[in-house]
Amino acid sequence: MDTTMTTADELWAAVETFDAEAAEVAIARLLWDVPLSGAVTGVVLPFLREVGDRWEAGTLSVAHEHFVTDMLRRTLSALTAVPPQQVLDDASAPSPVVLLACPPGERHDLVLLCVALMLRERGVRARFLGADTPIPAILAAARVTGADAVVLAATRPTAFTAHASSLRRLAQDCALYAAGRGADDQAVAEIGAVPLPDDPVRAVVFLVGALTKITDSW
């Protein structure tokens, strides 16, 4: 018997009936004894894609989407509370700092949270601010943390371009990356950012490569 498929079916049955306890048990089973990167790429991201597909098909209501989002946020937040082994082994070792946030009005931050988790797994000091973060707060956090890079994600180009002047100044101080459907060519050029690949895993590989060049120059 394919126990993974059975557990996945149990997860969706729990989602459809808003059974939070059963849903959390099912997602925990799917994530059990799976490396962080495998959990994100093999479970969380496919689940998010299916949530979107079902919502577009009309088989998942807005209430269901909110239910799933809240459940996944709790699950991912629990993962972020556990320091990666690389950090535990040598907390004093120098490593790049990356600030991740969604601009004002952008509330879809779960994929960005997955990116933060995968960066942390690779020894990057990811500072995740989450959804709907005011631009002054992003600028202040980048300054206080000494961020080597800032990653902003949004589903609408205007989430970037509405703050173009502030973001251009930020891009002069540290590397600025833009992600999500809103990061089209025009928006990216207007704020002086570097676009990230659409796929979160490829985005992490791209970022780690760019950050390696920064650390090599220290």
Summary of the structure (lengths in Angstrom):
residues: 218
radius of gyration: 18.0
end to end distance: 52.9
largest distance: 57.1
contacts: 690
relative contact order: 0.11
helix: 61%
strand: 11%
